[in-house]
Amino acid sequence: MKLDKERKKAMKKQDIREQIGAEIKRRRKEKRLTQEQLSELTGIGRTAIAKYERGNIELGISHFSIICSALGCDPVEFFRGLESWTTP
C-alpha cells in the first residue's frame, strides 16, 4: 500500500512537471522564440530548457523566475489554469 502512495505521488509530480513544461513551451512559442533564443535570453542551456519543456527534470525556483522574466509573464499568473494546481 505504501508503494502505491509513493507511485501516485511520483506520477502526480511528473504530471505537474509536464504541465509546467507545456506552459513554458506554449508561452515561448507565443513569443515566437526558439529554445536557443530563450537560452540566450536566460543564460540557461538549451538542453535544460528542452528538458524543462518535456517535464524530464524539475524546474528550480531560480530558473523558473528567470524564464518567466524572459517570457514576460508574472510567475503567479503562470500557474493559473494549470489543472494539477486547481484539482485536489
DSSP file (Angstrom, degrees, kcal/mol; ACC not computed):
  #  RESIDUE AA STRUCTURE BP1 BP2  ACC     N-H-->O    O-->H-N    N-H-->O    O-->H-N    TCO  KAPPA ALPHA  PHI   PSI    X-CA   Y-CA   Z-CA
    1    1 A M     >        0   0    0      0, 0.0     4,-1.8     0, 0.0     5,-0.2   0.000 360.0 360.0 360.0 -40.7    0.0    0.0    0.0
    2    2 A K  H  >  +     0   0    0      1,-0.2     4,-2.3     2,-0.2     5,-0.2   0.883 360.0  54.5 -62.5 -38.1    2.8    2.4    0.8
    3    3 A L  H  > S+     0   0    0      1,-0.2     4,-2.7     2,-0.2    -1,-0.2   0.894 105.2  53.2 -62.4 -40.4    4.4    1.7   -2.6
    4    4 A D  H  > S+     0   0    0      2,-0.2     4,-2.6     1,-0.2    -1,-0.2   0.910 109.4  48.3 -61.7 -42.4    1.1    2.7   -4.3
    5    5 A K  H  X S+     0   0    0     -4,-1.8     4,-2.4     2,-0.2    -2,-0.2   0.915 113.0  47.7 -63.7 -43.2    1.0    6.0   -2.4
    6    6 A E  H  X S+     0   0    0     -4,-2.3     4,-2.4     2,-0.2    -2,-0.2   0.898 112.3  49.4 -65.4 -40.2    4.6    6.7   -3.4
    7    7 A R  H  X S+     0   0    0     -4,-2.7     4,-2.5     2,-0.2    -2,-0.2   0.913 111.6  48.7 -64.7 -43.3    4.0    5.8   -7.0
    8    8 A K  H  X S+     0   0    0     -4,-2.6     4,-2.5     2,-0.2    -2,-0.2   0.905 111.7  49.9 -62.8 -41.4    0.9    8.0   -7.1
    9    9 A K  H  X S+     0   0    0     -4,-2.4     4,-2.3     2,-0.2    -2,-0.2   0.914 111.9  47.5 -63.7 -43.2    2.9   10.9   -5.6
   10   10 A A  H  X S+     0   0    0     -4,-2.4     4,-2.2     2,-0.2    -2,-0.2   0.891 112.2  50.1 -65.0 -39.7    5.7   10.4   -8.1
   11   11 A M  H  X S+     0   0    0     -4,-2.5     4,-2.5     2,-0.2    -2,-0.2   0.902 111.0  48.7 -66.1 -40.9    3.2   10.3  -11.0
   12   12 A K  H  X S+     0   0    0     -4,-2.5     4,-2.4     2,-0.2    -2,-0.2   0.907 110.6  51.1 -64.9 -41.3    1.5   13.5   -9.8
   13   13 A K  H  X S+     0   0    0     -4,-2.3     4,-2.3     2,-0.2    -2,-0.2   0.913 111.2  47.9 -62.0 -42.8    4.9   15.2   -9.5
   14   14 A Q  H  X S+     0   0    0     -4,-2.2     4,-2.5     2,-0.2    -2,-0.2   0.910 110.1  52.9 -63.3 -42.3    5.7   14.1  -13.1
   15   15 A D  H  X S+     0   0    0     -4,-2.5     4,-2.3     1,-0.2    -2,-0.2   0.906 109.2  48.8 -60.2 -42.8    2.3   15.3  -14.3
   16   16 A I  H  X S+     0   0    0     -4,-2.4     4,-2.7     2,-0.2     5,-0.2   0.922 110.4  50.7 -63.9 -44.0    2.9   18.7  -12.7
   17   17 A R  H  X S+     0   0    0     -4,-2.3     4,-2.6     1,-0.2    -2,-0.2   0.908 111.0  49.4 -59.7 -41.2    6.4   19.0  -14.3
   18   18 A E  H  X S+     0   0    0     -4,-2.5     4,-2.6    37,-0.2    -1,-0.2   0.892 111.2  48.7 -66.2 -39.7    4.9   18.1  -17.7
   19   19 A Q  H  X S+     0   0    0     -4,-2.3     4,-2.1     2,-0.2    -2,-0.2   0.921 112.8  47.3 -66.3 -43.0    2.2   20.8  -17.3
   20   20 A I  H  X S+     0   0    0     -4,-2.7     4,-2.3     1,-0.2    -2,-0.2   0.930 113.4  49.4 -62.6 -44.5    4.7   23.4  -16.3
   21   21 A G  H  X S+     0   0    0     -4,-2.6     4,-2.6    -5,-0.2    -2,-0.2   0.906 109.5  50.8 -60.5 -43.1    6.9   22.4  -19.2
   22   22 A A  H  X S+     0   0    0     -4,-2.6     4,-2.6     1,-0.2    -1,-0.2   0.875 110.3  50.2 -63.5 -36.7    4.0   22.6  -21.7
   23   23 A E  H  X S+     0   0    0     -4,-2.1     4,-2.5     2,-0.2     5,-0.2   0.889 109.4  50.5 -70.2 -38.2    3.1   26.0  -20.4
   24   24 A I  H  X S+     0   0    0     -4,-2.3     4,-2.6     2,-0.2    -2,-0.2   0.947 112.9  47.1 -60.5 -47.3    6.7   27.2  -20.8
   25   25 A K  H  X S+     0   0    0     -4,-2.6     4,-2.8     2,-0.2     5,-0.2   0.916 111.5  50.7 -61.0 -44.6    6.7   25.9  -24.3
   26   26 A R  H  X S+     0   0    0     -4,-2.6     4,-2.2     1,-0.2    -1,-0.2   0.931 113.8  44.2 -59.7 -46.4    3.3   27.5  -25.1
   27   27 A R  H  X S+     0   0    0     -4,-2.5     4,-1.6     2,-0.2    -1,-0.2   0.873 112.5  52.5 -68.8 -36.2    4.5   30.8  -23.9
   28   28 A R  H  <>S+     0   0    0     -4,-2.6     5,-2.2    -5,-0.2    -2,-0.2   0.939 112.4  44.7 -62.7 -46.6    7.8   30.5  -25.7
   29   29 A K  H ><5S+     0   0    0     -4,-2.8     3,-1.4     1,-0.2    -2,-0.2   0.859 107.2  59.2 -66.9 -34.5    6.1   29.8  -29.0
   30   30 A E  H 3<5S+     0   0    0     -4,-2.2    -1,-0.2     1,-0.3    -2,-0.2   0.868 107.6  46.7 -59.5 -36.7    3.6   32.6  -28.4
   31   31 A K  T 3<5S-     0   0    0     -4,-1.6    -1,-0.3    -3,-0.2    -2,-0.2   0.425 116.1-121.2 -83.9   0.4    6.6   34.9  -28.2
   32   32 A R  T < 5 +     0   0    0     -3,-1.4     2,-0.4     1,-0.2    -3,-0.2   0.890  62.5 147.2  59.2  42.7    8.0   33.2  -31.4
   33   33 A L      < -     0   0    0     -5,-2.2    -1,-0.2    -6,-0.1     2,-0.2  -0.848  42.6-138.1-107.4 144.2   11.2   32.2  -29.7
   34   34 A T     >  -     0   0    0     -2,-0.4     4,-2.4     1,-0.1     5,-0.2  -0.489  32.1-107.5 -85.2 167.0   13.2   29.1  -30.3
   35   35 A Q  H  > S+     0   0    0      1,-0.2     4,-2.4     2,-0.2     5,-0.1   0.893 123.3  54.4 -61.1 -37.7   14.7   27.2  -27.4
   36   36 A E  H  > S+     0   0    0      2,-0.2     4,-2.2     1,-0.2    -1,-0.2   0.914 108.1  47.8 -62.4 -43.5   18.1   28.5  -28.5
   37   37 A Q  H  > S+     0   0    0      2,-0.2     4,-2.2     1,-0.2    -1,-0.2   0.909 112.0  49.1 -65.3 -41.9   16.8   32.1  -28.3
   38   38 A L  H  X S+     0   0    0     -4,-2.4     4,-2.0     1,-0.2     6,-0.3   0.892 109.4  54.2 -63.7 -37.4   15.2   31.5  -24.9
   39   39 A S  H  X>S+     0   0    0     -4,-2.4     4,-2.8     1,-0.2     5,-0.5   0.924 108.8  47.5 -59.7 -45.7   18.5   30.0  -23.8
   40   40 A E  H  <5S+     0   0    0     -4,-2.2    -1,-0.2     1,-0.2    -2,-0.2   0.878 112.5  49.6 -64.9 -37.8   20.4   33.1  -24.9
   41   41 A L  H  <5S+     0   0    0     -4,-2.2    -1,-0.2     1,-0.2    -2,-0.2   0.829 122.8  31.2 -69.1 -31.8   17.9   35.4  -23.1
   42   42 A T  H  <5S-     0   0    0     -4,-2.0    -2,-0.2     2,-0.2    -1,-0.2   0.707  95.4-126.7-101.7 -23.2   18.1   33.4  -19.8
   43   43 A G  T  <5 +     0   0    0     -4,-2.8     2,-0.4     1,-0.3    -3,-0.2   0.583  69.6 128.7  80.1   9.4   21.6   32.1  -19.7
   44   44 A I      < -     0   0    0     -5,-0.5    -1,-0.3    -6,-0.3    -2,-0.2  -0.834  68.8-101.1 -97.5 135.4   20.1   28.6  -19.2
   45   45 A G     >  -     0   0    0     -2,-0.4     4,-2.1     1,-0.1     5,-0.2  -0.171  22.2-124.9 -57.8 146.6   21.4   25.9  -21.5
   46   46 A R  H  > S+     0   0    0      1,-0.2     4,-2.5     2,-0.2     5,-0.2   0.877 111.3  53.6 -60.6 -39.1   19.2   24.9  -24.5
   47   47 A T  H  > S+     0   0    0      1,-0.2     4,-2.2     2,-0.2    -1,-0.2   0.878 107.5  50.9 -66.8 -35.0   19.2   21.3  -23.4
   48   48 A A  H  > S+     0   0    0      2,-0.2     4,-2.6     1,-0.2    -1,-0.2   0.917 109.8  50.1 -65.5 -42.2   18.0   22.2  -20.0
   49   49 A I  H  X S+     0   0    0     -4,-2.1     4,-2.7     2,-0.2    -2,-0.2   0.921 110.2  50.5 -61.4 -43.2   15.2   24.3  -21.5
   50   50 A A  H  X S+     0   0    0     -4,-2.5     4,-1.6     1,-0.2    -1,-0.2   0.908 111.3  48.3 -60.6 -41.9   14.2   21.3  -23.7
   51   51 A K  H  X>S+     0   0    0     -4,-2.2     5,-2.4     2,-0.2     4,-0.8   0.882 110.8  50.6 -67.9 -38.3   14.2   19.0  -20.6
   52   52 A Y  H ><5S+     0   0    0     -4,-2.6     3,-0.9     1,-0.2    -2,-0.2   0.941 109.5  51.3 -61.4 -46.4   12.0   21.5  -18.6
   53   53 A E  H 3<5S+     0   0    0     -4,-2.7    -2,-0.2     1,-0.3    -1,-0.2   0.828 112.8  44.9 -62.9 -32.4    9.6   21.7  -21.5
   54   54 A R  H 3<5S-     0   0    0     -4,-1.6    -1,-0.3    -5,-0.2    -2,-0.2   0.580 111.6-120.1 -85.5 -10.3    9.3   17.9  -21.7
   55   55 A G  T <<5S+     0   0    0     -3,-0.9   -37,-0.2    -4,-0.8    -3,-0.2   0.709  74.0 130.7  78.0  20.4    9.0   17.6  -17.9
   56   56 A N      < +     0   0    0     -5,-2.4     2,-0.3    -6,-0.2    -4,-0.2   0.788  69.6  29.8 -77.8 -28.1   12.1   15.5  -17.7
   57   57 A I  S    S-     0   0    0     -6,-0.8     2,-0.3    -9,-0.2    -2,-0.1  -0.947  90.0-102.1-132.1 154.0   13.7   17.5  -15.0
   58   58 A E        -     0   0    0     -2,-0.3     2,-0.6     1,-0.1    -6,-0.1  -0.548  32.8-130.5 -77.3 135.4   12.4   19.5  -12.1
   59   59 A L        -     0   0    0     -2,-0.3     2,-0.1    -7,-0.1    -1,-0.1  -0.766  20.4-141.3 -89.8 118.0   12.5   23.3  -12.6
   60   60 A G     >  -     0   0    0     -2,-0.6     4,-2.5     1,-0.1     5,-0.2  -0.343  23.2-109.8 -75.0 160.8   14.0   25.1   -9.7
   61   61 A I  H  > S+     0   0    0      1,-0.2     4,-2.5     2,-0.2     5,-0.2   0.842 115.3  53.7 -62.3 -36.0   12.6   28.4   -8.5
   62   62 A S  H  > S+     0   0    0      2,-0.2     4,-2.1     1,-0.2    -1,-0.2   0.935 112.8  42.1 -68.8 -43.9   15.6   30.5   -9.7
   63   63 A H  H  > S+     0   0    0      2,-0.2     4,-2.7     1,-0.2     5,-0.2   0.882 113.2  54.8 -67.8 -36.3   15.4   29.1  -13.3
   64   64 A F  H  X S+     0   0    0     -4,-2.5     4,-2.7     1,-0.2    -2,-0.2   0.937 109.5  46.9 -58.8 -46.9   11.6   29.4  -13.1
   65   65 A S  H  X S+     0   0    0     -4,-2.5     4,-2.3     1,-0.2    -2,-0.2   0.904 112.7  49.0 -62.3 -43.2   11.9   33.1  -12.2
   66   66 A I  H  X S+     0   0    0     -4,-2.1     4,-2.3     2,-0.2    -1,-0.2   0.911 112.7  47.7 -63.9 -43.3   14.5   33.7  -14.9
   67   67 A I  H  X S+     0   0    0     -4,-2.7     4,-2.1     2,-0.2    -2,-0.2   0.922 111.1  50.7 -65.7 -44.2   12.3   32.0  -17.6
   68   68 A C  H  X>S+     0   0    0     -4,-2.7     5,-2.5    -5,-0.2     4,-0.7   0.923 110.7  49.9 -58.5 -44.2    9.2   33.9  -16.5
   69   69 A S  H ><5S+     0   0    0     -4,-2.3     3,-0.9     1,-0.2    -1,-0.2   0.925 111.0  48.5 -60.6 -45.6   11.1   37.2  -16.8
   70   70 A A  H 3<5S+     0   0    0     -4,-2.3    -1,-0.2     1,-0.2    -2,-0.2   0.826 114.2  46.6 -65.6 -31.2   12.4   36.3  -20.2
   71   71 A L  H 3<5S-     0   0    0     -4,-2.1    -1,-0.2    -5,-0.2    -2,-0.2   0.483 111.5-122.0 -89.9  -2.8    8.9   35.4  -21.4
   72   72 A G  T <<5 +     0   0    0     -3,-0.9     2,-0.4    -4,-0.7    -3,-0.2   0.847  65.9 133.5  69.3  34.1    7.4   38.5  -19.9
   73   73 A C      < -     0   0    0     -5,-2.5    -1,-0.2    -6,-0.2    -2,-0.1  -0.917  60.5-116.4-121.3 147.2    5.0   36.6  -17.6
   74   74 A D     >  -     0   0    0     -2,-0.4     4,-2.0     1,-0.1    -9,-0.0  -0.632  23.1-134.9 -75.1 128.6    4.1   37.0  -14.0
   75   75 A P  H  > S+     0   0    0      0, 0.0     4,-0.8     0, 0.0    -1,-0.1   0.840 104.9  49.9 -56.2 -35.4    5.1   33.9  -12.0
   76   76 A V  H >> S+     0   0    0      1,-0.2     3,-0.9     2,-0.2     4,-0.6   0.934 110.6  48.6 -69.5 -45.2    1.8   33.8  -10.1
   77   77 A E  H >4 S+     0   0    0      1,-0.2     3,-0.9     2,-0.2    -1,-0.2   0.813  98.8  70.8 -62.9 -30.0   -0.3   34.2  -13.3
   78   78 A F  H 3< S+     0   0    0     -4,-2.0    -1,-0.2     1,-0.3    -2,-0.2   0.869  99.2  47.3 -54.0 -39.4    1.8   31.4  -14.9
   79   79 A F  H X< S+     0   0    0     -3,-0.9     3,-1.8    -4,-0.8    -1,-0.3   0.631  83.3 109.9 -83.8 -13.9    0.1   28.8  -12.6
   80   80 A R  T << S+     0   0    0     -3,-0.9     3,-0.1    -4,-0.6    -3,-0.0  -0.431  86.8  15.8 -64.3 130.6   -3.5   29.9  -13.1
   81   81 A G  T 3  S+     0   0    0      1,-0.3     2,-0.5    -2,-0.2    -1,-0.3   0.306  83.9 135.9  90.7  -9.7   -5.3   27.3  -15.1
   82   82 A L    X>  -     0   0    0     -3,-1.8     3,-1.3     1,-0.2     4,-0.8  -0.630  53.6-139.5 -72.1 123.3   -2.8   24.5  -14.6
   83   83 A E  H >> S+     0   0    0     -2,-0.5     4,-1.4     1,-0.3     3,-1.0   0.855  95.6  55.5 -53.9 -45.5   -5.0   21.5  -13.8
   84   84 A S  H 34 S+     0   0    0      1,-0.3    -1,-0.3     2,-0.2   -68,-0.1   0.742 106.0  52.6 -65.5 -22.1   -2.9   20.0  -11.1
   85   85 A W  H <4 S+     0   0    0     -3,-1.3    -1,-0.3    -6,-0.2    -2,-0.2   0.680 115.7  38.8 -86.9 -17.0   -2.9   23.2   -9.1
   86   86 A T  H << S+     0   0    0     -3,-1.0    -2,-0.2    -4,-0.8    -1,-0.2   0.531 101.3  81.1-108.6  -9.0   -6.6   23.5   -9.1
   87   87 A T     <        0   0    0     -4,-1.4    -5,-0.0    -5,-0.2     0, 0.0  -0.850 360.0 360.0-101.2 130.5   -7.6   19.8   -8.7
   88   88 A P              0   0    0      0, 0.0    -1,-0.1     0, 0.0    -4,-0.1   0.522 360.0 360.0 -63.1 360.0   -7.4   18.3   -5.1
